[in-house]
Amino acid sequence: MAITATSPVIRQWIADFVAETLRTETLEQVVTRLDNAIIARVPELRDRDMRRDLAASTRAHALEVLSGLTQDRFEYPVPEQAHAFARTIARRGHDVRLLLRVYHIGQDAVVDYMAEVIDQRQLPQDIERAVLLRLFERTTRWVSASVETLTDTYMEERERGLRAALNQRTELVRALLDGADLDIEQASARLGYRLAQRHLALVLWTDEDAAPARPDGVDEAAGLLDRVVARCAAALGNGSVLTVPSGASALWAWIGVDDGVDPAAVTVPVEAPVRVAAGIPAAHAAGFRAGHREAVAARQVAERARPGAARLLHYPEVEVAYLAGADETAMRALIERELGALTASDAQTARLRETLHAYLRARRSPDAAAKMLGVHKNTVRYRIQRIEELLGHSIDQRGPRLDIALDCVAVYGV
């Protein structure tokens, strides 16, 4: 009897394949592979926030399609994460054709992956043909239904009026960040934000993926980020603010700040799940670009930092850790070499590291370090003596590498 796409042997093979692929580790590997294939052909998605939204959409789609492979139904509900990704594409000012390309490239990547799996398992030719036929039929229906639904989502986002105002800002901001030669006064008028001033650049995001939009269309993640920006602007700024969404749960912002304002000296409360990375205040278009680049770098440190790190991170606080952390292996070797026994994870050793860090930042003054730590100066002296015993040499023998190692441990942990 001829084997068809609905034969029991095919159904069983697919059921086993689905069960294996739904394992968390395997599923994440498949999602990463598919996303990499898409990004290789759609470079606009390489941005950190675009890639994050793409991964959430791919993972949700994979769960729907895999569960449908074992059933006779052909309806594939479009998950909310996919709608969020379509909205991000619209908000970033990309054409709807980019959305279509993502899904058609994604279908090709799925078929390529399945063909590779089948080749590895060396199935009989008739079973291989039937499996691929069933897969191609299902993925074609999935892509067709998804594209139709998500095109509507994309158009609705654009037609709300966001595209006209938001995309103009996005395109101008992109040009500024790329170093384009723009008329600053004209660009300021179009942005509604004065570029000929001192800027504090911020990057905001949430710990979790964006929550589904409420039935009334309110985007809770965007509202939460906007409120945090407003709080930062009230505490630090001169009333001038520019924001640009960079993902379903991420935002870029610039706040106009007056001369003499030190953002790191002002406490701005930032509660979970929001996190904020800030650059160094600087003026004009060059400062607009440099501050954003620094805020992005601070975010990279924040995402790798030890648990419990501050939710508002200023670039100067982590600049050394960012530069040293570019090579994880080399950084860890530096920490081990310079700190030795001080890399132990117990509370007592952590206090010694904290004391040494404060002592070096206080230019080796026990009095100043004691004030920073809230302890007696003799406590600092005793701890420094103990530290030198553990290190096996005097602190004065070591150069800037010791400071760098301590800066890295303060951010990334031991």
N, C-alpha and C positions, 0 to 999 in steps of 0.2 A: 504494500500500500504506500502511495506517495506521501512524503512528509510535507505538511503545509505549515503556515505560520501559526495555526491554531491546534496543531497536533499535541497530544499529551506530552511527548518527549520534549517538544519545544517549550511548552508551558513550564515543565519542570526545570529545564535548563535555565530559563529566564528567572524563575522563582529563586533558584540557588544563587544566580548572579546578583539579583537585587538584594537578597539577604546579606551577601558578602559585602556589597558596595555600601550598604547603609551603615556599616560599622563606622564609627566616628572618624577613626584615623584614615580609613580608605576613602570615605566621602570627602574629607578635607583635601586629600591628595588629588582626587578627581577635580574638585572645585578649583584648586590652584592650577592644575594643568589646563583646564578649560579657559580660565581667566588669562593665563599667560598666552595662550594661543590667540585669544581675542585682542589683547593689548598689543601683541606683536604686529597686528594688522590695523589696529586703531590706536595710534600713539596718543591721541587726545585723552585716553583713559589712564595714562601713566601717573597722573597726579594722585597723591596719597588719598584724598577724600573721594575722588572718582573711583579709584580702585576699591576702596572700602565699600562703597555703595554697590559696585559691580559684584563683589564677592558675596554680599548679603543676598542680592538678587539671584545669582547663580546657584547658591546653596538652597534657597527656597524653591527655585524651579526644579532642581535636581530631585528634591524630596517628592514633589508632585509627580514628576515624570516617572521616577522609579516606582512609586506606588501604583501608578497607572499601567505599567508594563505587565503586571501580573493579572490585570483585570480586562474585561471586554469593553469597558467604557472608553469613550474617545474624548470626553470633556476634560480639559485640564484647567482648573481654576487658576487665575493669574494671582500670585501672592502679592501682599501689600508691599513687600520689599522691592518687587519689580516695578510697581507703580512709583515708589519713592525714587528709584533709579531713573525712570523716565522723566520725573519732575526735575531731578538734578540736571539732566541733559538739557532740558528746556531753560532752567535757570542760569546755566552756564553760557547760554547763547548759542548752542550748537544746533545745526539743522536737524530736522527729523530724520534725514537720510542716515545720520550717524546711528540713530537708534535701530533702524532697519538693518544696517550693516552688522551691528553687534549680534543680532539674532540669527542672521544667515551664516555669519562666521561661526557662531556658537553651534549651530546645527552641524556644520562641517566638522567642527572639533569633536562633537559627540560621536559622529559616525566614524571618524578616524580612530577615536579611542576604542570604540567597540570592535572595529576591525582588527586592531592590534591585540585586544584581549582574545578574540576568537582565533587569531593566528597562533598566539602563544599556547592555546589549549589544543590546537591541532584537531579541530572537530571534523567529522565527515562532511564532504562537500554539500550533501543535501541538507544537513542540519545547519551548516554555516549559511547557506543561501536562505533558508527559512527564517533564521534568527535575524539576519540583516534586513530581510524584507519586512518583518514585523517592526523592527526598530525604525527603519526609514519611514514606514507608513505613520508610526506614532509621532516621530519627531517632526515630520512635515505638518501634521495636524496641530501639534503643539506650537510650532513657530507661527503658523498661519493665525491661530486663535490669539496668541500672545501679541503679535504685531498689530492685529486689528484693534484689540482692547487698549494696548498701551499707546498707540497712535492717538486715540481719543484722549487718554490721560495727558499726553504731551501737549496736544492742542488746547485742552482746557487750561493747562497751566499758562500757556502763552497768552490765551485769550482773556485771562483775568486782568490783564494790564501789566503783569509783571515784566513781560518781555520788553516792551517799549522802554520803560524806565530802568529796569534792572539790567537788561542786556547792554544798554548804552553805558551804564556805569561799569559793567563787567568788562566790556571791550576797552574802555578807556583805562581802567585799572590794569588790565593785561598789557596794554601798550606802555603804560608807565613802568611797570615791572620789567618789561623787556628792554627798557632804555630808549624808547622811541623819542624822536625829536618833536615835541608837541609845543604848541602855544600854551604856556602855563595859565595865563589869565582865561583863555577860552576854555581850556580843560577844566579849570576850577569852576567856571560858571555852569558847565554841563554836569559836573559832578555834584554841585551844591556844596562843595567843600574846598576851602582855601589851601592851595598847595604851597604858597609862599609863606609858610610858617613852620614851626617845630612840631614834628609828629611823633606820637608813640604808637608803634604798630603792635597789634595783638592778633593772635591766632586762638580761636576758641573751638572746643569740640566737647563731645560727651563721652563718658566711659563706655556707654552701651550704644548699640545701633539705634537709629531713630525709631521711636514708637510709631505705630500706625496712626495716620491722621484720624481725628475724631469725625463722627458722622457729619458734623456741621462744617467740616473742611478746615478747621483750625489746626495749624501745625504747631504742636506743643513744644517740640524741640527748638524750632526757630524762635518761638516766643520766649523760651527760657534763655537762650543765648542773647537775644536782644536785650533782655532785662539786665543780664550781667554786664553787657557793654555799657548800658545806661548808668549802671552803678559805678563802673570804672571811670566813665566820663565825668560823673558828678564829683568823684573824689579827686581826680587828677587833671581833668581837662579844662579848657577855656570855653566850652560850649559847642565846639566844632567836631562833628563825628561823621565818619564815612564807613559804611558796612557793605560787604559783598558776600553772599552765601557761597560756600565752597563745597558743599555736600549736604546730604539730607540732615546731618547732625553736626555741621561744622560751619564756621564763620570766620571771615577775615575782617579786621576792623582797623581804622586809624583814628586816633584822637588828637586833636590839636592841644598842645600843652605850652604853657608860658615858659620863658627862660627862668632858670633857677629851680624848676620843679624836678625833684628826684622821685620817680615813681617807686623805687625800691624802698624809700623811706616812709611811704604811706601804706597803711594796712587797708586792703580792700577785701572784704569777705567774699569767698567763692565757695559755694556748697556743692556737694555731689548732686548730680553726676557731671557737672560742668568742670572743665579744666581750661586754664588760660596760660598761654606763653607770650611773653612780651619782649620786644626788642629794646634797643637803646635809643632814647629820643634824639632825633636829628632833624635838620631843617631842609626845606625845599624838596625837589623831586629826587635828588640823590639820597636824602635822608628817608624819604618815603620808601624807596627801594631797599636801602640797607637795613632799615628797621624791620621790614617784612622778612627779609632773608634771615635775620637774626632770630626773629620770632619762630620761624619754621625750624631753625636749628634747635632752639630751646624746646620745641615740641618733640623733636626726635629724642632729646635727652629725657624728657618727661615720660615718654612712652616706654623707655627702657629702665627708668629709675626704680629703686627699691620701693616696696609698698610703704604707704604712709607719707610719700613725698608731698610737698606743698602743692596746692591746687592752682596757685598763681606763681609761675616761675619766670624770673627775669633773666635774660640772656647773660648779663655780666656775672651772675651767680654761678652759672654752669658753663661758661665759655671754655675754661680749661678742660672740664669733663667732656664737653662736646668734641673738642679737638683731639684729646687723648683717646676718647672712645671710638674714634674712627676705625681703629684696629683693635678689636676686642681682645685678641690673644696677646698682643704686645702690651696693652694696658694692664691686663691681669698679671703678666710677667713683671711689669714695673711695680705693681702693688706688692706682689710676693717678695720681690727683691728688696724693696725699700722698707717695708713694714714688718716682714718676717713674722715673729710671734704675735705682733699686734693685729694680725688678720683673724684671730680667733673670734668666734661669734658670740661669746658669753657677754653678759652685761658689764662685768668689771673691765674687760678689755675694751668694750665700746666706750666706757667713760675715759679710759686712758687715751684712746684715739681722739675723742672729743677735746680733751684737755690739750693734747699736743697740737691739734688743729688751731685751737684758740690761741695757744702760746705763740705759734708761728705767725698767725695773723696779727697778733699784738706786738710783733717785732721782738719776740723773746722777753717780754716784760711780764714777770709774775703778777705784778699789781694789776696791769691792764687785763691780763687773761682772767684773773680772779673776778674782776668786775663783770666780764662777759659771761662767765660761767655761774656767777652768784655763789662763789665759795671763798674761803680764806686764802690769802696768798701763800701761806705755808702749805696748804693742801696742794696747790699747784706745784710748789717746789718738790714736795714729796712725790707727787705723781710723775714729774719729769725725771726725777732720780730713778724711779721704778721703770719708766719707759726706757731709759738708757741702759738699764740692766738687761731688759728683755731684748733690746736691739743689739747689745754687745758693743756699742760704741757711743761716743758723744754725739748729740744732735748737731752740734756745731760743725761736725765733720761733713755733714750732708748738705748738698746744694738744693737747687729748686726742685729736683726730682721728688724729694720728700713732700714738699708742698703739693705737687701735682698728684702724687699717690693719695694723699689725704683728701684732696678735692674730689678725686674720682670715687673713693670709698664713701664720702659723704653723700654722693648722688646715687651711685649704683649699688652700694653695699658691698659686703665682703663675700 
